[in-house]
Amino acid sequence: MAGYKVEICGVNTSKLPLISNKETEGLWKRIKQGDASAREEYIKGNLRLVLSIIQRFSNSNENIDDLFQIGCIGLMKAIDNFNTALNVKFSTYAVPMIIGEVRRYLRDNNSIRVSRSLRDIAYKAIYAKEALMKKQDKEPTIEDISKEIDVPAEDIVFALDAIQTPVSLYEPVFSESGDTLYIMDQISDKKCKENNWIEELSLREAMKKLPERENNIIKLRYFEGKTQMEVAEEIHISQAQVSRLEKNALSTMKTHLA
């Protein structure tokens, strides 16, 4: 059967080599001796790893070829800095290096300009976090990072928030059986300002036409301002079911309000 083919930067991934453990040992010896051809061979043997990682950033709206090239830079940095004397698999070391390189690229190319000082604080915090995780073998707190880089915790939180890539309210977060849930569906609005027009159109009268469960969902969503997740937890069904029932209810109500 033909291998799965993906063309990225002119590279046919179905033809990328796979390196055995025995070959890996030999290549590392040659790489440490400065053999450029061995380094290139090892890079090609790990391009599948880069491909699998950049797919995590498929929603970033960045060109996939650009991300692949940036991921390859991270791979090369990992190869150049990897210590074969440590009892650690190369992939374990390389994955965070590649992810870090891609994330730095996305932050630096963010359309919203962030001051250099904020970026510096954010990057220091990220590097400190990675170092503390290796040292403590657990997720460090903001206070831990603050002490490590001698920067107030509030400044760290502000800096990390500033470099985050903006996300659309219409970004899909879940899909099941054709029902897609978006970020906006998980945002509470206690005052329901955008839905006041529904009350003006005799919404309560239209709601009387609904089955009891759909009526309850509409009350919780549009009168109490609860998210679909909160409604799902309260009435003990899945969020996808809440979404489906809500759409059905709104469709029925529009019919009666027409």
C-alpha positions, 0 to 999 in steps of 0.5 A: 500500500502506498505511504501517506503523502504530505507535500511540505516545502517540497518534501514528500513525507512518505519518502522520509527515512526511518532511522533504527536504534542501531543507525541512531547510535552510529549517526550520533558518533559521527555527528559529535565528530563534526560529520555534516552529512550524518547531521543532515541524515539525522535531520531528515530522519526526524522530519516526521516529528516536526510534522506531527508537532506543527499540526498542533498549530493548525488553527494559528492561520500561519502558512504550514510551510513556514511553520514546518521551516521554523519547526526544522530550526527547532529540530536542528537546535535540539540536535546541536544541543542534545547530550547523548550521555544523558539517559533521555530519548532524543524525541523527549528533548526535541519536542519542547525545543521544536514547540518553543521555536514555533511558539516564539515565531508565532509570538514575534509575528503577532499582528498586535505589537507588544513592547520589547520589555514585555516580551523579554519578561515573558520569554524569561518567565517561559525559560524559567518555567521550563528550567524549574519543571526539569529541576522540580519535576512539577509545574511551578507556580507564578510565585516560583517563577517570580522568585527565579527571575526576580520580577513581580508576579503581576508583571509576569502574568501581564507579560504572558497574557500580552504575548498570547495569540488572539483567538476568535470568538467563533473558534471551534472548540468541539464538534460532534455529529455535525454540532460545532461548539464555539468559544462564544458558546462558553462565555457567560453573559449575566445580563444577556444584553445581546438577547434583549430583543428576544424579550421584546418579541414576546419570547415567553409566549413562544417558549410555551410552545417548547417541550419542558426540557428545551424550555428549561435550556432557553431559560438557563441560557438566555435569562440566566446567562449560563454557558452551554457547559454550565447548562449541561452540568445542571441538567445532566446531559452532554454539551453537544446535546444542549447545543442541539436542543437549543438550536431546535428550540430557537428554530421552533420559537422563530416559527411562532414569532414569525 
